[in-house]
Amino acid sequence: MDMALAIITGFVGGVIGVTPFWFAYRVMRDQMGTGGLPGIGLGVMAMVTSFILMAIEIVICRLLAATYLLPFSISAIGFFIVAMLVYTATLMRR
């Protein structure tokens, strides 16, 4: 049961890690269009913010529950990778 809780918490951590890309996509779509230099800057800013959030989540998991670090990290990073693939596919269609 504890392992399932770590995996679910990692999934939620992955969702939190993806939110900067969601906000950047919404801003690009609503205000700037889908291309151009400001979109690249927003993408880089979202990527750096996302990696910082994911690193903070993993460090917090290490400090609070070190025995569940591996399932938490795998589920968080796995969700993050799948979400980025969907995000990239969405941008490529437009």
Secondary structure as the mmCIF struct_conf table of DSSP 4:
data_model
#
loop_
_struct_conf.conf_type_id
_struct_conf.id
_struct_conf.beg_label_comp_id
_struct_conf.beg_label_asym_id
_struct_conf.beg_label_seq_id
_struct_conf.end_label_comp_id
_struct_conf.end_label_asym_id
_struct_conf.end_label_seq_id
HELX_RH_AL_P HELX_RH_AL_P1 ASP A 2 VAL A 27
HELX_RH_PI_P HELX_RH_PI_P1 MET A 28 MET A 32
BEND BEND1 THR A 34 THR A 34
BEND BEND2 GLY A 36 GLY A 36
HELX_RH_AL_P HELX_RH_AL_P2 LEU A 37 LEU A 64
HELX_RH_3T_P HELX_RH_3T_P1 ALA A 66 TYR A 68
HELX_RH_AL_P HELX_RH_AL_P3 LEU A 69 ARG A 93
#
